[in-house]
């Protein structure tokens, strides 16, 4: 196989798991992150995707090493645990720059090359992009926007045979919450899934050219129940946050 994947947010969590899975399946892996990974990939680009010139740097540096791109995985992201009342402008702007604008701008940079290879764009979204969560409103908004981007982009690229896979991701044990912005500690949950199993599921979905997957799968039914019984969901979700709404350590 002579295929190349570019993965953002590669140094930790889901990005690391995806890099190892695609590497295992014969891909050349180029990773982007602010810090160097502690595992081996074919090429690493140090960049901060909230900075527009770094997006240009990623594009230029990638093609210094590789002559084509087959898969773009937009994975870099950050959380924000705060009420709307107390959300700081600087945190909101950083969140949107990374969780939404970097996906759009990086995709635009590489799009003509993905059209040439009839490649795939994989966007890592969240259950929070399908279901609002109190004290996570800003994060939810960034992921709702990302879902709309993925769905509309998929239709536009269909004539060019470029596929778009959107990932609706629930709680996975990656330490994501510990790196989030904001002053609040999120509720604890025992339902943390494996990042390795997630990566295997994503690779299979990529092979089958699926439009969207929810992982873990049970979140799909939770989203449906919340939409069918919104008042009950509001009460339960607010109660869980009020019980654990403590300042972060």
PASE-949950 format. One line per field, with one value per residue: residue number from 1; x, y, z of N, C-alpha, C, CB in turn. Coordinates in steps of 0.05 Angstrom, whole numbers, always signed. Glycine has a CB too. Layout:
REM PASE-949950
n	NUM	...
npx	X	...
npy	Y	...
npz	Z	...
capx	X	...
capy	Y	...
capz	Z	...
cpx	X	...
cpy	Y	...
cpz	Z	...
cbpx	X	...
cbpy	Y	...
cbpz	Z	...
This chain:
REM PASE-949950
n	1	2	3	4	5	6	7	8	9	10	11	12	13	14	15	16	17	18	19	20	21	22	23	24	25	26	27	28	29	30	31	32	33	34	35	36	37	38	39	40	41	42	43	44	45	46	47	48	49	50	51	52	53	54	55	56	57	58	59	60	61	62	63	64	65	66	67	68	69	70	71	72	73	74	75	76	77	78	79	80	81	82	83	84	85	86	87	88	89	90	91	92	93	94	95	96	97	98	99	100	101	102	103	104	105	106	107	108	109	110	111	112	113	114	115	116	117	118	119	120	121	122	123	124	125	126	127	128	129	130	131	132	133	134	135	136	137	138	139	140	141	142	143	144	145	146	147	148	149	150	151	152	153	154	155	156	157	158	159	160	161	162	163	164	165	166	167	168	169	170	171	172	173	174	175	176	177	178	179	180	181	182	183	184	185	186	187	188	189	190	191	192	193	194	195	196	197	198	199	200	201	202	203	204	205	206	207	208	209	210	211	212	213	214	215	216	217	218	219	220	221	222	223	224	225	226	227	228	229	230	231	232	233	234	235	236	237	238	239	240	241	242	243	244	245	246	247	248	249
npx	+17	+11	-5	-21	-34	-56	-56	-84	-71	-40	-7	-29	-82	-139	-117	-66	-81	-108	-66	-31	-64	-74	-22	-9	-39	-12	-6	+29	+44	+33	+38	+8	+20	+26	+65	+118	+105	+107	+116	+131	+124	+118	+129	+132	+100	+109	+62	+14	-51	-88	-66	-63	-21	+8	-23	-15	+39	+37	+14	+54	+100	+84	+82	+135	+154	+119	+84	+31	-36	-80	-116	-145	-146	-181	-171	-153	-170	-205	-233	-284	-306	-353	-401	-446	-450	-402	-363	-302	-281	-232	-223	-267	-257	-208	-226	-263	-229	-195	-229	-265	-252	-200	-208	-238	-204	-157	-177	-193	-143	-120	-156	-158	-118	-138	-181	-156	-135	-182	-196	-206	-239	-237	-272	-267	-317	-367	-410	-431	-442	-489	-523	-542	-506	-508	-466	-427	-436	-409	-371	-406	-430	-388	-381	-431	-430	-387	-409	-448	-414	-387	-430	-451	-406	-396	-437	-425	-376	-387	-393	-340	-320	-297	-295	-330	-325	-357	-346	-380	-366	-364	-352	-285	-229	-180	-157	-176	-211	-179	-146	-177	-207	-233	-266	-291	-303	-319	-376	-363	-357	-371	-368	-324	-294	-248	-192	-163	-198	-235	-204	-198	-250	-261	-225	-248	-297	-278	-258	-306	-331	-368	-417	-424	-408	-425	-392	-378	-428	-476	-487	-517	-569	-579	-577	-623	-664	-659	-676	-728	-750	-742	-749	-741	-688	-664	-670	-642	-590	-576	-578	-537	-492	-497	-487	-433	-407	-355	-298	-241	-183
npy	-24	+43	+92	+155	+186	+244	+267	+307	+333	+291	+272	+253	+215	+203	+216	+193	+138	+131	+142	+99	+56	+66	+64	+11	-13	-3	+49	+110	+154	+219	+265	+318	+364	+403	+385	+337	+269	+211	+164	+124	+153	+165	+218	+281	+343	+402	+444	+496	+496	+536	+580	+616	+620	+575	+534	+540	+527	+473	+452	+466	+440	+387	+373	+376	+329	+288	+265	+262	+261	+218	+210	+254	+269	+305	+318	+346	+379	+413	+417	+453	+472	+506	+555	+592	+643	+654	+644	+658	+706	+697	+642	+621	+638	+611	+558	+554	+566	+522	+475	+482	+523	+508	+458	+470	+506	+476	+433	+460	+475	+426	+405	+404	+367	+322	+313	+297	+247	+222	+219	+213	+249	+254	+274	+288	+290	+299	+269	+312	+346	+331	+333	+377	+400	+420	+471	+459	+486	+519	+484	+446	+478	+487	+436	+423	+459	+436	+387	+404	+426	+379	+348	+381	+388	+336	+327	+366	+346	+298	+292	+292	+246	+245	+224	+236	+224	+227	+230	+213	+221	+192	+189	+172	+140	+182	+224	+273	+310	+330	+365	+407	+472	+525	+531	+491	+425	+366	+320	+255	+194	+125	+103	+100	+88	+47	+75	+48	+9	+43	+66	+22	+13	+61	+55	+11	+34	+73	+41	+19	+63	+93	+143	+166	+151	+130	+127	+104	+56	+56	+108	+129	+113	+137	+191	+192	+180	+225	+264	+249	+254	+308	+341	+308	+293	+344	+353	+310	+316	+368	+360	+323	+354	+395	+367	+356	+402	+431	+473	+467	+429
npz	+0	-18	+11	+42	+104	+137	+202	+251	+318	+337	+378	+426	+459	+420	+370	+372	+376	+327	+292	+302	+287	+231	+213	+224	+186	+140	+121	+105	+155	+172	+223	+261	+312	+373	+407	+405	+386	+429	+405	+346	+282	+211	+197	+230	+243	+275	+301	+315	+309	+317	+299	+241	+203	+215	+195	+140	+142	+156	+108	+69	+90	+92	+37	+24	+39	+24	-36	-45	-17	+16	+57	+102	+169	+212	+275	+320	+380	+434	+500	+537	+599	+627	+650	+607	+625	+651	+614	+583	+535	+509	+516	+489	+436	+426	+430	+387	+344	+343	+345	+304	+261	+246	+224	+179	+150	+142	+113	+66	+47	+31	-4	-62	-73	-49	-81	-128	-113	-101	-47	+25	+77	+145	+200	+267	+309	+360	+410	+436	+396	+377	+418	+466	+524	+591	+617	+581	+536	+498	+477	+455	+416	+380	+360	+339	+296	+268	+252	+216	+178	+160	+138	+97	+66	+49	+12	-28	-46	-68	-126	-140	-120	-69	-4	+57	+124	+185	+254	+311	+373	+438	+509	+519	+544	+549	+575	+560	+586	+627	+601	+585	+575	+619	+684	+711	+738	+704	+708	+735	+698	+689	+640	+602	+541	+501	+468	+430	+410	+389	+347	+313	+298	+270	+227	+200	+186	+152	+110	+92	+73	+104	+123	+173	+240	+306	+367	+431	+408	+437	+451	+411	+419	+467	+452	+420	+458	+491	+457	+449	+499	+523	+569	+613	+602	+608	+663	+687	+666	+683	+738	+746	+734	+772	+819	+815	+803	+813	+827	+784	+800
capx	+0	+26	-24	-12	-54	-47	-73	-79	-74	-30	+11	-43	-109	-151	-98	-46	-93	-113	-40	-21	-81	-69	+5	-11	-52	+6	-5	+49	+30	+43	+23	+11	+13	+44	+87	+126	+94	+125	+116	+143	+108	+136	+137	+117	+101	+101	+45	-9	-72	-104	-51	-68	+4	+16	-38	+1	+64	+30	+11	+80	+118	+74	+89	+163	+160	+101	+75	+2	-50	-103	-135	-141	-162	-182	-176	-145	-193	-202	-259	-288	-326	-359	-427	-444	-447	-374	-345	-285	-279	-207	-227	-286	-243	-189	-242	-273	-206	-184	-250	-280	-239	-176	-218	-246	-181	-138	-190	-192	-116	-114	-179	-152	-102	-156	-197	-138	-133	-208	-190	-225	-236	-249	-274	-273	-336	-373	-438	-439	-451	-516	-538	-532	-499	-504	-438	-410	-450	-390	-360	-428	-434	-366	-385	-455	-420	-371	-428	-460	-392	-383	-453	-454	-382	-399	-454	-410	-353	-396	-386	-311	-314	-283	-313	-329	-334	-360	-345	-394	-350	-372	-330	-264	-208	-156	-148	-186	-222	-158	-133	-198	-208	-255	-260	-307	-296	-343	-385	-349	-373	-357	-371	-302	-287	-220	-183	-153	-222	-245	-188	-204	-277	-258	-212	-268	-316	-264	-258	-333	-341	-392	-421	-422	-410	-426	-376	-390	-453	-499	-493	-537	-596	-581	-584	-651	-681	-658	-692	-756	-759	-723	-752	-727	-659	-655	-670	-621	-564	-571	-574	-510	-472	-499	-475	-404	-398	-335	-275	-220	-159
capy	+0	+69	+113	+173	+199	+266	+267	+329	+325	+264	+265	+242	+206	+192	+220	+172	+113	+131	+140	+71	+38	+70	+54	-18	-21	+2	+77	+129	+171	+246	+275	+347	+370	+423	+370	+313	+244	+193	+139	+129	+156	+171	+246	+298	+371	+417	+467	+504	+500	+560	+602	+613	+615	+547	+517	+542	+513	+444	+446	+468	+420	+361	+367	+373	+301	+269	+276	+260	+255	+200	+213	+276	+265	+329	+307	+363	+392	+419	+420	+478	+467	+532	+565	+614	+668	+657	+637	+680	+709	+685	+613	+615	+641	+589	+534	+555	+565	+494	+455	+487	+537	+493	+436	+482	+518	+454	+418	+477	+474	+400	+394	+398	+343	+299	+308	+282	+219	+213	+211	+214	+268	+243	+295	+278	+307	+290	+267	+339	+359	+321	+334	+399	+393	+444	+478	+452	+498	+529	+460	+435	+496	+482	+409	+426	+471	+416	+367	+417	+427	+352	+339	+397	+383	+310	+330	+381	+331	+272	+290	+288	+220	+248	+215	+249	+208	+243	+213	+223	+207	+196	+189	+153	+145	+194	+247	+297	+329	+342	+386	+425	+500	+530	+529	+470	+396	+353	+296	+230	+174	+99	+93	+107	+66	+44	+89	+28	-2	+66	+69	-1	+18	+82	+44	-5	+53	+85	+21	+15	+89	+102	+171	+175	+130	+138	+109	+77	+55	+60	+136	+135	+109	+158	+215	+189	+182	+253	+281	+242	+262	+330	+351	+288	+296	+369	+350	+292	+327	+390	+349	+310	+375	+409	+351	+354	+427	+441	+485	+448	+429
capz	+0	-18	+18	+63	+120	+154	+226	+270	+345	+336	+400	+449	+457	+395	+348	+375	+370	+298	+278	+305	+271	+203	+208	+225	+161	+117	+113	+113	+174	+179	+245	+268	+340	+385	+420	+390	+397	+443	+390	+320	+258	+189	+196	+248	+239	+299	+293	+331	+288	+322	+285	+212	+188	+220	+176	+116	+147	+153	+80	+56	+101	+83	+9	+23	+46	+10	-61	-47	+8	+11	+79	+121	+193	+229	+301	+342	+393	+462	+513	+553	+619	+639	+643	+587	+640	+659	+592	+576	+506	+498	+515	+468	+411	+423	+425	+359	+325	+341	+341	+279	+239	+237	+207	+153	+135	+134	+91	+42	+37	+19	-19	-90	-73	-42	-105	-146	-104	-93	-20	+47	+99	+170	+220	+294	+323	+387	+418	+444	+371	+371	+442	+483	+551	+607	+624	+559	+513	+478	+463	+439	+393	+361	+348	+322	+272	+254	+240	+192	+158	+149	+122	+73	+50	+37	-12	-48	-57	-80	-154	-143	-108	-44	+17	+83	+147	+209	+277	+334	+394	+466	+529	+515	+565	+536	+590	+546	+605	+643	+585	+576	+585	+637	+712	+724	+736	+693	+723	+730	+685	+687	+613	+585	+523	+494	+444	+410	+397	+373	+322	+296	+288	+250	+203	+186	+175	+129	+89	+82	+64	+118	+125	+201	+260	+334	+383	+431	+394	+455	+452	+390	+432	+488	+438	+412	+482	+500	+439	+453	+526	+530	+597	+631	+597	+620	+692	+694	+659	+701	+764	+747	+735	+797	+840	+812	+792	+831	+813	+777	+817
cpx	+18	+6	-14	-35	-42	-67	-65	-84	-63	-16	-3	-70	-118	-132	-77	-57	-98	-87	-30	-38	-76	-41	+6	-22	-37	+7	+21	+34	+46	+26	+29	+3	+33	+69	+93	+115	+115	+125	+125	+122	+127	+146	+119	+121	+92	+86	+23	-31	-91	-90	-52	-43	+15	+1	-24	+27	+59	+28	+38	+98	+110	+84	+119	+172	+144	+91	+45	-10	-75	-124	-126	-159	-159	-190	-171	-169	-188	-230	-260	-312	-331	-388	-424	-439	-418	-354	-328	-282	-254	-209	-246	-273	-223	-203	-251	-251	-196	-206	-265	-264	-215	-185	-225	-222	-162	-151	-189	-164	-110	-134	-172	-136	-118	-174	-181	-136	-160	-207	-213	-218	-251	-249	-282	-291	-343	-403	-449	-446	-478	-535	-526	-526	-495	-475	-418	-421	-431	-378	-381	-431	-413	-370	-410	-446	-404	-388	-440	-439	-389	-405	-455	-430	-385	-416	-439	-388	-361	-390	-357	-301	-295	-303	-309	-341	-334	-362	-359	-384	-361	-347	-311	-241	-182	-144	-157	-195	-201	-144	-152	-194	-231	-248	-273	-296	-321	-351	-368	-368	-358	-356	-349	-293	-257	-214	-174	-177	-235	-231	-194	-231	-277	-246	-232	-288	-304	-264	-285	-346	-367	-393	-415	-423	-411	-410	-373	-418	-477	-506	-515	-565	-600	-589	-614	-670	-682	-675	-722	-767	-740	-725	-738	-697	-649	-651	-646	-593	-557	-564	-546	-488	-473	-486	-444	-391	-379	-312	-254	-196	-135
cpy	+25	+91	+129	+185	+222	+268	+290	+319	+297	+254	+250	+230	+193	+194	+199	+145	+110	+128	+111	+52	+41	+60	+24	-29	-11	+30	+91	+149	+197	+258	+304	+350	+391	+410	+345	+288	+227	+165	+145	+131	+164	+200	+262	+327	+385	+442	+472	+513	+523	+585	+597	+607	+586	+527	+517	+526	+482	+436	+445	+445	+392	+354	+369	+344	+281	+282	+274	+255	+239	+204	+237	+271	+290	+320	+327	+378	+397	+423	+447	+472	+493	+540	+587	+641	+674	+651	+661	+681	+695	+655	+605	+617	+619	+563	+533	+554	+537	+474	+458	+499	+521	+470	+447	+491	+496	+438	+434	+475	+449	+390	+387	+372	+319	+293	+292	+253	+206	+202	+213	+235	+256	+266	+282	+297	+294	+286	+295	+356	+350	+327	+356	+389	+418	+447	+468	+465	+507	+505	+448	+452	+491	+456	+408	+438	+452	+396	+379	+419	+400	+344	+355	+392	+356	+312	+344	+364	+304	+271	+285	+262	+223	+242	+231	+231	+225	+224	+226	+208	+214	+195	+166	+160	+155	+217	+274	+318	+343	+365	+408	+453	+502	+523	+506	+442	+382	+329	+272	+210	+148	+89	+103	+84	+67	+60	+70	+16	+19	+67	+46	+3	+40	+71	+27	+13	+67	+66	+18	+41	+97	+132	+181	+150	+143	+118	+120	+78	+63	+90	+144	+133	+129	+184	+215	+193	+211	+270	+274	+252	+285	+340	+333	+291	+322	+366	+333	+304	+351	+380	+337	+331	+390	+394	+352	+380	+441	+455	+464	+451	+439
cpz	+0	-14	+41	+77	+136	+178	+244	+299	+350	+361	+423	+441	+431	+372	+348	+367	+340	+283	+279	+288	+241	+195	+206	+198	+136	+107	+121	+131	+179	+200	+251	+297	+350	+397	+404	+402	+410	+430	+361	+298	+235	+189	+216	+242	+264	+291	+313	+311	+294	+309	+255	+196	+192	+202	+149	+119	+145	+124	+66	+64	+92	+56	+4	+26	+29	-16	-65	-20	+1	+32	+96	+145	+210	+257	+324	+354	+422	+474	+528	+572	+634	+632	+622	+601	+646	+637	+584	+545	+495	+497	+493	+440	+406	+416	+396	+338	+321	+333	+315	+256	+229	+218	+179	+137	+126	+111	+65	+30	+21	+0	-48	-92	-67	-65	-125	-139	-98	-64	+0	+67	+123	+191	+247	+308	+350	+391	+426	+419	+362	+395	+460	+511	+567	+616	+604	+533	+491	+462	+445	+413	+371	+346	+331	+295	+255	+240	+215	+170	+144	+130	+96	+54	+36	+11	-34	-61	-70	-110	-159	-131	-84	-22	+43	+105	+172	+233	+301	+359	+422	+484	+523	+533	+552	+553	+578	+566	+621	+628	+576	+588	+605	+666	+726	+719	+726	+710	+716	+716	+684	+659	+594	+567	+516	+468	+422	+395	+379	+346	+303	+283	+266	+225	+187	+173	+150	+105	+75	+72	+78	+121	+153	+219	+288	+350	+411	+420	+412	+457	+432	+402	+454	+475	+430	+436	+492	+483	+442	+479	+536	+558	+617	+627	+611	+650	+701	+689	+677	+729	+767	+748	+762	+820	+839	+802	+812	+815	+807	+795	+801
cbpx	-19	+41	-52	+7	-68	-47	-70	-96	-103	-11	+25	-47	-126	-177	-86	-35	-119	-128	-20	-21	-111	-73	+24	-28	-80	-3	-29	+64	+25	+45	+28	-7	+13	+30	+80	+157	+81	+118	+88	+161	+85	+122	+135	+125	+83	+127	+33	-2	-87	-107	-21	-81	+26	+12	-68	+7	+74	+4	-8	+93	+120	+43	+75	+177	+155	+77	+88	-7	-58	-94	-137	-147	-152	-202	-160	-124	-218	-185	-264	-294	-317	-340	-442	-471	-463	-369	-360	-257	-278	-183	-239	-310	-229	-172	-266	-290	-183	-172	-269	-304	-230	-160	-243	-265	-167	-132	-220	-198	-96	-110	-201	-137	-78	-172	-206	-110	-115	-219	-167	-227	-247	-234	-294	-247	-362	-363	-441	-417	-431	-516	-539	-551	-473	-523	-432	-408	-466	-368	-350	-454	-434	-339	-385	-477	-403	-351	-449	-471	-366	-380	-478	-456	-357	-413	-480	-398	-334	-426	-395	-296	-302	-270	-310	-343	-316	-385	-316	-426	-321	-392	-341	-254	-203	-163	-118	-209	-241	-137	-120	-225	-211	-279	-269	-335	-287	-337	-414	-338	-382	-370	-398	-278	-304	-213	-161	-136	-242	-243	-158	-204	-297	-241	-187	-282	-325	-235	-248	-351	-344	-393	-449	-444	-386	-455	-348	-390	-457	-493	-468	-535	-598	-554	-567	-655	-670	-629	-684	-759	-758	-728	-782	-737	-654	-676	-696	-624	-564	-595	-595	-506	-477	-528	-484	-396	-422	-323	-263	-213	-154
cbpy	+0	+73	+101	+194	+178	+294	+240	+353	+326	+261	+289	+263	+229	+205	+248	+171	+109	+156	+159	+63	+44	+99	+64	-28	-11	-15	+92	+144	+157	+264	+259	+365	+345	+440	+363	+312	+228	+190	+125	+106	+177	+165	+258	+292	+380	+425	+463	+528	+475	+565	+603	+638	+635	+540	+527	+571	+519	+438	+467	+495	+422	+360	+385	+391	+295	+261	+262	+238	+282	+172	+187	+304	+239	+350	+282	+384	+375	+445	+397	+503	+444	+554	+577	+616	+667	+641	+625	+677	+739	+693	+604	+634	+669	+585	+533	+580	+583	+486	+455	+505	+564	+482	+423	+506	+538	+436	+414	+506	+476	+380	+414	+421	+346	+306	+335	+294	+218	+191	+226	+186	+296	+218	+316	+272	+310	+311	+247	+353	+354	+291	+307	+422	+375	+444	+466	+421	+521	+545	+439	+435	+525	+482	+388	+443	+496	+403	+359	+445	+436	+331	+342	+427	+382	+291	+345	+406	+325	+269	+315	+311	+201	+277	+185	+277	+183	+262	+206	+219	+214	+174	+186	+152	+119	+204	+247	+290	+314	+322	+373	+414	+520	+514	+554	+472	+385	+343	+291	+218	+183	+79	+101	+117	+69	+15	+109	+6	-13	+92	+69	-27	+27	+105	+28	-25	+74	+92	-6	+3	+89	+89	+179	+195	+109	+141	+104	+65	+28	+49	+153	+115	+80	+160	+219	+162	+164	+263	+276	+211	+238	+353	+354	+259	+297	+391	+338	+265	+336	+409	+328	+292	+395	+415	+323	+332	+446	+419	+508	+452	+401
cbpz	+25	-45	+24	+51	+139	+138	+242	+263	+354	+313	+411	+471	+461	+388	+350	+404	+385	+290	+290	+334	+277	+195	+231	+248	+160	+95	+125	+89	+201	+153	+270	+249	+358	+405	+449	+389	+374	+472	+390	+313	+261	+163	+167	+277	+214	+316	+265	+351	+284	+353	+295	+201	+196	+249	+173	+108	+176	+168	+67	+61	+131	+84	-9	+44	+75	+28	-84	-67	+23	+10	+96	+108	+209	+218	+305	+332	+389	+467	+533	+535	+638	+628	+669	+571	+667	+683	+568	+588	+499	+516	+542	+469	+409	+449	+444	+355	+335	+368	+364	+284	+248	+260	+220	+158	+152	+158	+99	+49	+60	+41	-19	-103	-54	-17	-118	-147	-79	-113	-10	+60	+91	+180	+211	+310	+306	+408	+442	+459	+349	+366	+457	+483	+551	+632	+652	+555	+523	+491	+484	+455	+401	+375	+369	+335	+278	+273	+259	+199	+172	+171	+138	+79	+68	+57	-5	-35	-34	-76	-169	-130	-129	-41	+22	+83	+151	+208	+284	+331	+392	+474	+557	+485	+581	+509	+592	+527	+624	+651	+560	+583	+562	+628	+726	+715	+764	+665	+717	+757	+657	+705	+602	+602	+497	+490	+451	+424	+418	+388	+329	+312	+311	+262	+211	+206	+195	+136	+99	+104	+34	+146	+117	+208	+259	+344	+370	+459	+382	+482	+447	+366	+443	+503	+413	+399	+504	+501	+409	+452	+546	+511	+604	+625	+567	+614	+702	+679	+629	+702	+771	+723	+712	+804	+838	+792	+785	+849	+830	+747	+829
